Amino acid sequence: MFNNIFKSAPVTFISLTSLALITIGAGAMSSSIAHLKEQTAIQCVNHDWPTDKHDIHIEWCLDNGYEV
């Protein structure tokens, strides 16, 4: 049954494959962004940066809604 569908409509198969890959990619990107936000929050709370860059990092964290 499915073989006939994909033979008669290869664009549909390509579209479904593309949709699946885009969905997987979006999920991976979302996970990466969440991880970066988590690590940024930890860095802001712990003041994990060079001493001479302290003021600019504090300002950035506060401007972007992170606790310091």
C-alpha positions as CSV (number, residue, x, y, z in Angstrom):
1,M,0.0,0.0,0.0
2,F,2.7,2.5,1.0
3,N,4.9,1.6,-1.9
4,N,2.2,2.7,-4.3
5,I,1.7,6.0,-2.5
6,F,5.4,6.9,-2.5
7,K,5.9,5.9,-6.2
8,S,3.0,7.9,-7.3
9,A,3.8,10.9,-5.1
10,P,7.6,11.2,-4.5
11,V,7.1,14.8,-3.4
12,T,5.0,13.6,-0.5
13,F,7.7,11.2,0.6
14,I,10.3,14.0,0.4
15,S,8.1,16.4,2.2
16,L,7.5,13.9,5.0
17,T,11.2,13.1,5.3
18,S,12.0,16.8,5.4
19,L,9.4,17.5,8.0
20,A,10.8,14.7,10.2
21,L,14.3,16.0,9.9
22,I,13.2,19.6,10.6
23,T,11.3,18.3,13.7
24,I,14.3,16.4,15.0
25,G,16.6,19.4,14.3
26,A,14.3,21.8,16.1
27,G,14.1,19.5,19.1
28,A,17.9,19.3,19.2
29,M,18.2,23.1,18.9
30,S,15.7,23.7,21.6
31,S,17.6,21.3,23.9
32,S,20.8,23.1,23.2
33,I,19.3,26.5,23.9
34,A,17.9,25.3,27.2
35,H,21.3,23.9,28.2
36,L,23.0,27.2,27.3
37,K,20.5,29.2,29.3
38,E,21.0,26.9,32.3
39,Q,24.8,27.2,32.1
40,T,24.5,31.0,31.7
41,A,22.4,31.2,34.9
42,I,25.0,29.2,36.8
43,Q,27.8,31.4,35.5
44,C,25.9,34.6,36.5
45,V,25.1,33.3,40.0
46,N,28.7,32.1,40.6
47,H,30.4,35.1,39.0
48,D,32.4,32.7,36.9
49,W,34.4,35.2,34.7
50,P,37.7,37.0,34.8
51,T,38.0,39.6,37.6
52,D,38.8,42.5,35.3
53,K,35.5,41.7,33.3
54,H,33.3,41.6,36.4
55,D,31.3,44.9,35.9
56,I,30.4,44.2,32.3
57,H,29.3,40.6,33.1
58,I,27.2,41.7,36.0
59,E,25.5,44.3,33.8
60,W,24.9,41.8,31.1
61,C,23.4,39.2,33.5
62,L,21.1,41.8,35.0
63,D,20.0,43.2,31.6
64,N,19.2,39.7,30.5
65,G,17.2,38.7,33.6
66,Y,19.7,36.4,35.3
67,E,20.3,36.4,39.0
68,V,23.7,37.6,40.1
